[in-house]
């Protein structure tokens, strides 16, 4: 017991060092300094939508309020039954085009097919793939374009958003996503290497150069990828392109899921895939989840000094992260064991559904996970 407690204390010391490195080295998107001579390449904003009635008006209104001059918005509705397309059509604007998606061809995931259709009619030199529930501040597009224009070698720019969270389970579980990027994942190395597995991107905002996107094979090359945001970044890296992920939480926010039930269903489709559906990786990962998130709290109740020190260190790491990301600090102090337990349940469910049963269920579609 003492040896295990000491081991996990060392793990959290290493996590603290990685967090500090990630926070210092992962760049933030900056507020642009507008100059008359700055080039404004035409941007096509492509939004796939399926039953997004609760968010689509806010999303489109925010995009149309951008202080960037040269852009269009293409909304591809994938057969919504909640009136998403109807709501979008009430917003009459020359920049906005709403199209009904074609029937899903064999071998495609719905979101990839929607993005592929949007890109086919897009006129932009730059393509911004954005989720239908993403909210962009008025200067967000200008800031993203200014960054990729300054970094001419970058072919794809991933925008890490601020996660909006309401209610108990959202505040408990959703911080786990940025925490994974800034604790376990070497985000500080991601932008400083060409390693395909280190590529990062986020569905809320992916700005990509059209030429690089087409050279890599467009979304057709990742038509079965879940998640397809990371899949697109990895595709471009495999094709020799440079990709970068930046923190854009001052410019972009998203409320991914509403309540614990949606979180459980949404992450089920991705969790096992994140480990390349490898059972050899799943076992140590699940042990790591228990060992780093649950065990120290249980061992601390027995008076184990190493475990007590670990709990203090976990709290410090979470407070540093939550304060830096703008999340509620009360959840930083007590949320780790609950987040770990929920995450453990998600991975078990994902292994069962996408691994053993080989089915991925999402937005009314069922896919063969093996493909």
C-alpha positions as CSV (number, residue, x, y, z in Angstrom):
1,X,0.0,0.0,0.0
2,X,2.7,2.5,1.0
3,X,4.7,1.6,-2.2
4,X,1.6,2.2,-4.3
5,X,0.9,5.5,-2.6
6,X,4.5,6.6,-3.2
7,X,4.3,5.6,-6.8
8,X,1.1,7.7,-7.4
9,X,2.7,10.6,-5.5
10,X,5.6,10.5,-8.0
11,X,3.1,10.3,-10.9
12,X,1.4,13.5,-9.7
13,X,4.7,15.3,-9.3
14,X,5.4,14.5,-13.0
15,X,1.8,15.6,-13.9
16,X,2.4,18.9,-12.1
17,X,5.6,19.5,-14.1
18,X,3.8,18.6,-17.4
19,X,1.0,21.0,-16.6
20,X,3.4,23.8,-15.9
21,X,5.2,23.1,-19.2
22,X,1.9,22.9,-21.1
23,X,0.5,26.1,-19.7
24,X,3.7,27.9,-20.4
25,X,4.4,26.5,-23.9
26,X,1.0,26.0,-25.6
27,X,0.3,29.4,-27.2
28,X,-2.8,31.4,-26.8
29,X,-4.6,33.0,-29.7
30,X,-3.9,36.7,-29.5
31,X,-6.1,39.7,-30.1
32,X,-5.1,40.9,-33.6
33,X,-3.7,44.3,-34.3
34,X,-5.7,45.4,-37.4
35,X,-3.7,47.2,-40.1
36,X,-4.9,48.5,-43.4
37,X,-2.3,46.5,-45.4
38,X,-3.2,43.2,-43.8
39,X,-4.4,40.6,-46.2
40,X,-7.8,39.1,-45.7
41,X,-8.1,35.8,-47.4
42,X,-11.6,34.6,-48.1
43,X,-12.8,32.1,-45.4
44,X,-15.5,29.5,-45.8
45,X,-17.1,28.6,-42.5
46,X,-18.5,25.1,-42.8
47,X,-20.9,23.9,-40.1
48,X,-22.4,20.5,-40.0
49,X,-25.7,20.3,-38.1
50,X,-28.0,17.5,-36.9
51,X,-30.7,18.3,-34.4
52,X,-29.0,21.5,-33.1
53,X,-32.2,23.6,-32.7
54,X,-31.2,24.7,-29.2
55,X,-27.9,26.3,-30.3
56,X,-28.0,27.0,-34.0
57,X,-29.4,30.5,-33.9
58,X,-26.8,31.7,-31.3
59,X,-24.0,30.1,-33.4
60,X,-25.0,31.6,-36.7
61,X,-25.8,35.0,-35.2
62,X,-22.3,35.1,-33.6
63,X,-20.6,34.2,-36.9
64,X,-22.5,36.8,-38.8
65,X,-21.3,39.4,-36.3
66,X,-17.6,38.8,-37.0
67,X,-15.5,41.9,-37.6
68,X,-13.8,40.1,-40.5
69,X,-14.8,41.2,-43.9
70,X,-14.2,38.3,-46.3
71,X,-16.2,35.2,-45.4
72,X,-19.2,33.0,-46.1
73,X,-21.1,30.5,-43.9
74,X,-22.2,27.1,-45.2
75,X,-24.6,25.2,-43.0
76,X,-25.0,21.6,-44.0
77,X,-28.1,20.0,-42.4
78,X,-27.8,16.3,-42.0
79,X,-31.5,15.5,-41.8
80,X,-32.5,17.2,-38.6
81,X,-36.0,16.4,-37.2
82,X,-36.1,19.3,-34.7
83,X,-36.3,22.2,-37.1
84,X,-32.6,23.1,-37.2
85,X,-32.6,24.0,-40.9
86,X,-35.9,25.9,-40.6
87,X,-34.4,28.0,-37.8
88,X,-31.3,28.7,-39.8
89,X,-33.4,29.8,-42.8
90,X,-35.1,32.4,-40.8
91,X,-31.7,34.2,-40.6
92,X,-31.7,35.9,-44.0
93,X,-28.2,37.1,-44.8
94,X,-26.2,37.1,-48.0
95,X,-23.2,35.5,-46.3
96,X,-25.3,32.5,-45.1
97,X,-26.1,29.4,-47.2
98,X,-28.2,26.6,-45.8
99,X,-28.1,23.3,-47.7
100,X,-29.9,20.0,-47.2
101,X,-27.3,17.2,-46.9
102,X,-27.4,14.4,-49.4
103,X,-28.2,10.9,-48.2
104,X,-25.3,9.3,-46.3
105,X,-23.3,7.1,-48.7
106,X,-22.0,3.7,-47.6
107,X,-18.7,3.9,-45.7
108,X,-19.2,7.4,-44.4
109,X,-19.7,8.9,-40.9
110,X,-22.4,11.6,-40.9
111,X,-20.3,14.5,-39.7
112,X,-17.5,13.8,-42.2
113,X,-20.0,13.5,-45.0
114,X,-21.5,16.9,-44.1
115,X,-18.1,18.6,-43.9
116,X,-17.1,17.0,-47.2
117,X,-20.3,18.4,-48.9
118,X,-19.7,21.8,-47.5
119,X,-16.1,21.9,-48.6
120,X,-17.2,21.0,-52.2
121,X,-19.1,24.2,-52.7
122,X,-16.9,26.4,-50.5
123,X,-15.1,29.3,-52.2
124,X,-12.6,30.0,-49.5
125,X,-8.9,30.0,-49.6
126,X,-9.2,29.0,-45.9
127,X,-11.8,26.6,-44.5
128,X,-13.0,26.9,-41.0
129,X,-14.8,23.7,-39.8
130,X,-16.9,24.6,-36.8
131,X,-19.4,22.7,-34.6
132,X,-23.0,23.9,-34.6
133,X,-22.9,24.6,-30.9
134,X,-19.7,26.8,-31.0
135,X,-20.0,30.4,-30.0
136,X,-17.4,32.8,-31.5
137,X,-16.6,36.2,-30.1
138,X,-16.8,39.0,-32.8
139,X,-13.0,39.2,-33.2
140,X,-12.4,35.4,-33.2
141,X,-12.2,34.8,-36.9
142,X,-9.9,37.8,-37.4
143,X,-7.6,36.5,-34.6
144,X,-7.5,33.0,-36.1
145,X,-6.8,34.2,-39.6
146,X,-4.1,36.6,-38.4
147,X,-2.3,33.7,-36.6
148,X,-2.3,31.3,-39.6
149,X,-1.3,34.2,-41.9
150,X,1.7,35.0,-39.6
151,X,2.7,31.3,-39.3
152,X,2.9,30.6,-43.0
153,X,4.2,27.0,-42.5
154,X,1.1,26.0,-40.5
155,X,-1.5,24.2,-42.7
156,X,-4.0,23.5,-39.9
157,X,-4.8,25.5,-36.8
158,X,-6.8,23.8,-34.0
159,X,-8.6,26.1,-31.7
160,X,-9.1,24.9,-28.1
161,X,-12.3,26.4,-26.8
162,X,-13.6,27.4,-23.4
163,X,-16.0,24.8,-22.2
164,X,-19.3,26.1,-20.9
165,X,-20.5,24.0,-18.0
166,X,-23.8,24.2,-16.1
167,X,-25.1,21.9,-13.4
168,X,-23.3,19.4,-11.2
169,X,-22.3,16.7,-13.6
170,X,-21.1,19.0,-16.4
171,X,-18.8,20.8,-13.9
172,X,-17.6,17.5,-12.6
173,X,-16.9,15.7,-15.8
174,X,-16.3,18.2,-18.6
175,X,-13.1,19.6,-17.2
176,X,-11.6,16.2,-17.8
177,X,-11.3,16.9,-21.5
178,X,-9.0,19.9,-21.3
179,X,-7.3,18.2,-18.3
180,X,-6.4,15.3,-20.5
181,X,-4.9,17.7,-23.1
182,X,-2.8,19.5,-20.4
183,X,-1.9,16.6,-18.0
184,X,-1.5,13.3,-19.7
185,X,-1.0,14.5,-23.3
186,X,2.3,16.3,-24.1
187,X,0.5,19.3,-25.6
188,X,3.7,21.3,-25.2
189,X,5.4,18.9,-27.6
190,X,2.5,18.7,-30.0
191,X,3.3,21.9,-31.8
192,X,7.1,21.3,-31.7
193,X,7.2,18.0,-33.4
194,X,5.9,16.2,-36.6
195,X,4.8,13.1,-34.7
196,X,1.4,12.1,-36.1
197,X,0.1,10.8,-32.8
198,X,0.8,14.2,-31.2
199,X,-1.5,16.1,-33.6
200,X,-4.3,18.0,-31.9
201,X,-7.5,19.6,-33.2
202,X,-10.9,20.3,-31.8
203,X,-14.3,20.1,-33.5
204,X,-15.3,23.6,-32.3
205,X,-12.7,25.2,-34.6
206,X,-10.3,23.9,-37.3
207,X,-8.9,26.4,-39.6
208,X,-7.2,24.8,-42.6
209,X,-5.6,25.9,-45.8
210,X,-7.6,24.6,-48.7
211,X,-4.7,23.5,-50.8
212,X,-3.3,21.4,-48.0
213,X,-6.7,20.0,-47.2
214,X,-7.2,18.9,-50.8
215,X,-3.7,17.5,-51.2
216,X,-4.3,15.3,-48.1
217,X,-7.5,13.9,-49.7
218,X,-10.2,16.0,-48.0
219,X,-12.6,14.4,-45.6
220,X,-13.0,11.5,-47.9
221,X,-9.6,10.2,-46.6
222,X,-11.1,10.1,-43.1
223,X,-14.7,9.3,-43.9
224,X,-14.9,6.7,-41.1
225,X,-12.9,8.5,-38.5
226,X,-14.3,9.0,-35.0
227,X,-13.4,11.6,-33.8
228,X,-12.8,13.3,-37.2
229,X,-11.2,16.5,-35.7
230,X,-8.1,14.7,-34.5
231,X,-8.3,12.5,-37.5
232,X,-8.0,15.5,-39.9
233,X,-5.0,16.9,-38.0
234,X,-3.3,13.4,-38.1
235,X,-4.2,13.1,-41.8
236,X,-2.4,16.4,-42.7
237,X,0.6,15.4,-40.6
238,X,0.9,12.1,-42.4
239,X,0.8,14.1,-45.6
240,X,3.8,16.1,-44.4
241,X,2.0,19.2,-43.3
242,X,2.5,21.3,-40.2
243,X,-0.4,21.5,-37.7
244,X,-0.7,23.6,-34.6
245,X,-3.1,23.7,-31.6
246,X,-3.6,27.0,-29.7
247,X,-5.7,28.0,-26.7
248,X,-8.6,30.1,-28.0
249,X,-10.7,30.2,-24.8
250,X,-10.9,34.0,-24.9
251,X,-12.4,33.9,-28.4
252,X,-14.4,30.7,-28.6
253,X,-16.7,28.7,-26.2
254,X,-18.9,25.6,-26.5
255,X,-21.3,23.7,-24.4
256,X,-20.7,20.2,-25.7
257,X,-23.3,18.3,-23.7
258,X,-26.2,19.0,-21.5
259,X,-26.2,16.9,-18.3
260,X,-24.6,13.7,-17.3
261,X,-26.6,11.5,-19.7
262,X,-25.5,13.3,-22.8
263,X,-21.9,13.3,-21.5
264,X,-22.0,9.5,-21.0
265,X,-23.5,8.9,-24.5
266,X,-21.2,11.4,-26.3
267,X,-17.9,10.2,-24.9
268,X,-18.8,6.5,-25.2
269,X,-18.3,6.8,-29.0
270,X,-14.8,8.3,-28.6
271,X,-13.2,6.9,-25.4
272,X,-12.0,3.5,-26.6
273,X,-11.1,5.0,-30.1
274,X,-8.8,7.4,-28.3
275,X,-6.7,4.3,-27.3
276,X,-6.8,3.0,-30.9
277,X,-9.3,0.4,-29.6
278,X,-6.4,-1.5,-28.0
279,X,-7.3,-3.7,-25.0
280,X,-3.6,-3.8,-24.2
281,X,-3.7,-0.1,-23.7
282,X,-7.1,-0.1,-22.1
283,X,-6.1,-2.2,-19.0
284,X,-3.2,0.0,-17.9
285,X,-5.2,3.1,-18.7
286,X,-8.1,2.1,-16.5
287,X,-5.7,1.2,-13.7
288,X,-4.1,4.6,-14.1
289,X,-7.6,6.3,-13.8
290,X,-8.3,4.4,-10.6
291,X,-4.8,4.9,-9.2
292,X,-4.5,8.6,-9.9
293,X,-8.1,9.6,-9.3
294,X,-9.7,7.3,-6.7
295,X,-7.1,5.3,-4.8
296,X,-5.2,8.3,-3.2
297,X,-8.5,9.5,-1.7
298,X,-9.3,6.1,-0.3
299,X,-5.8,5.5,1.0
300,X,-5.7,9.0,2.6
301,X,-8.7,8.0,4.8
302,X,-6.4,5.4,6.4
303,X,-3.8,8.0,7.4
304,X,-1.3,7.1,4.7
305,X,1.0,10.1,4.6
306,X,2.0,9.5,0.9
307,X,-1.7,9.4,-0.1
308,X,-2.5,12.5,1.9
309,X,0.4,14.3,0.2
310,X,-0.9,13.1,-3.2
311,X,-4.4,14.4,-2.5
312,X,-2.9,17.8,-1.6
313,X,-0.9,17.7,-4.8
314,X,-3.9,16.7,-6.9
315,X,-5.9,19.6,-5.4
316,X,-3.0,22.0,-6.2
317,X,-2.8,20.8,-9.8
318,X,-6.5,21.1,-10.3
319,X,-6.6,24.6,-8.8
320,X,-3.8,25.7,-11.1
321,X,-5.6,24.4,-14.1
322,X,-9.1,25.5,-13.2
323,X,-7.9,29.0,-12.3
324,X,-6.0,29.2,-15.6
325,X,-8.9,27.9,-17.7
326,X,-11.5,30.0,-15.9
327,X,-13.5,27.1,-14.3
328,X,-15.1,27.0,-10.9
329,X,-12.6,26.4,-8.1
330,X,-14.9,24.7,-5.7
331,X,-15.2,21.8,-8.2
332,X,-11.4,21.8,-8.5
333,X,-11.1,20.9,-4.8
334,X,-13.4,18.0,-4.5
335,X,-14.2,16.8,-8.1
336,X,-11.3,14.5,-8.9
337,X,-12.6,11.2,-7.5
338,X,-16.1,11.7,-9.0
339,X,-14.6,12.7,-12.4
340,X,-12.3,9.6,-12.3
341,X,-15.3,7.3,-11.4
342,X,-17.4,8.8,-14.2
343,X,-14.5,8.5,-16.6
344,X,-14.0,4.9,-15.6
345,X,-17.6,4.2,-16.3
346,X,-17.4,5.9,-19.7
347,X,-14.4,3.8,-20.8
348,X,-16.0,0.5,-19.6
349,X,-19.1,1.4,-21.6
350,X,-17.1,2.4,-24.6
351,X,-15.1,-0.8,-24.5
352,X,-18.4,-2.8,-24.3
353,X,-20.3,-1.0,-27.0
354,X,-17.5,-0.1,-29.5
355,X,-15.1,-2.9,-28.7
356,X,-17.0,-6.0,-27.8
357,X,-20.2,-5.2,-29.6
358,X,-18.4,-3.3,-32.3
359,X,-21.1,-0.6,-32.6
360,X,-20.8,3.2,-32.5
361,X,-24.2,4.9,-31.9
362,X,-24.5,8.6,-32.4
363,X,-27.2,11.0,-33.5
364,X,-29.6,8.3,-34.8
365,X,-26.9,6.4,-36.7
366,X,-25.2,3.1,-35.9
367,X,-21.8,2.4,-37.4
368,X,-19.5,-0.6,-37.4
369,X,-16.7,0.3,-35.0
370,X,-14.3,-2.1,-36.7
371,X,-14.4,0.1,-39.9
